[in-house]
Amino acid sequence: MLAMGWQQAQEGEESVLLLSKSLSMAVVRDVQEAASRAKKAAQEAQRTAQRAAAAKPAALPGSDSRESLRAMLEADRRERAARGPVSVGSVAQPLPSAGGGGPARIRTAGEAGLNSG
């Protein structure tokens, strides 16, 4: 901005840039674009810093419990691998019945007296 003719002046505690010549819309657009690029760069730097802080394992809440959970999952994987493949299929179980070994007792709504109008 100093190359475009701006001068820096002190006004209290703030620095103010003064333009020494007339201003065109092209210059205004250049200044607006530079300001938006600077704002985007600052936001991207902030996002990058947040991602870096979140990626640190020590910064994660409950990292001790996560480590113990990972250890338990790894132990479970090893246990399942040691069992080997399933070579025996499942066997059908008999249906529960009220009389012991007979067929299950099934009643319709009419037989139970629920269908009477």
N, C-alpha and C positions, 0 to 999 in steps of 0.2 A: 504494500500500500504506500510505503514511502516512495517507491519508484514511480507511482502514479501522481505524485505531487502533494501528498499529505504531509503535514508537519505535526510534530508532537509537541503539545503544550501541557503544562501542569495547571490543574484547576482543583485546588484543595488537595484531597488525597487521591483523586482519580487522574488518569492520563487521558487526554482528549486529543483526537486527531483533527487537525484543521486543514481544510482544502484551500490551496492558494489560488486556484484557477476555477473557471466555470465547470459545472458538472454535466455530463451527458448521460442519457439512459444506458448507454453501453457500459459506462463506468459503474453506474448503479447496479446493473446486472452482474458485472464482474465482482463487485463487492458482496452482493447477495450470494452468489455462487461460492465465493471463497468462504463466507461465513457458514454456509450450509455444509461445505466439505469439512470444515474444521469441527463443526458440531457432530457430523457423522463419524469422523475419526475419533473424537473423544468418546462417543457412545460405543464404538467398536472396541476401543482400548478398555473401557469399563467392562464390557461383556467378556473380553478375553481374560481380564483379571478375575472376574467372577468364576469363569469356567475353570481357571487354573486353581483357584482356591477350593472349588467344589471337588476337583479331581484328587486332591491330597487325601490319602486314606486316614491320616491322623485328624483331619478336619471333619470327618464324617461323624455325625452323632451315632452312638451305639456301635462304634467300630469293633469293640471287644466282643459284643454279642454276634456281630457279623462273622468275625473270625471263628468263633466257637460253632456257629451254624455251618460255616463252610467245612470245618473239620468233621462235624457230624454227617454232613452230606457225603463227604469223601469216604468216611467209614462205611456208610450205607452202600455206596457204590461197590466198594471192595467186598462187602458181605454178599451182595447180589451176584457178583461175578464168581464168587467161590461156590455158590449153590449149584451152578451148572444149569443145563437146560431142563425143561420139564419134559419127562418122558412118559408119564402116566396121565391119562385123561381124567376128566371129572366123572363121577358116578352119580346117577340120578337118585335122589332121596325120595322115599315114599311120602305121599301127602298125609298131613295129619288128619285123623278121623276121630270122631267121638267114640266109636265102638271098638277101637283097637286096630284091627287089620282090615276092616271093610272099607268100602268107598266113602268118600267124604260126604257129609250130610249137607245137602244144598236145598234150600227152599225158595220158592218164588214169593213175590210180594203178596199174591192172592192167597197162597197157603199160609202165610204169616198173619193174614187178616188186615193187611194194610191197603188192600185194593177195594175194600167195601165202600160203596158210594154213599 
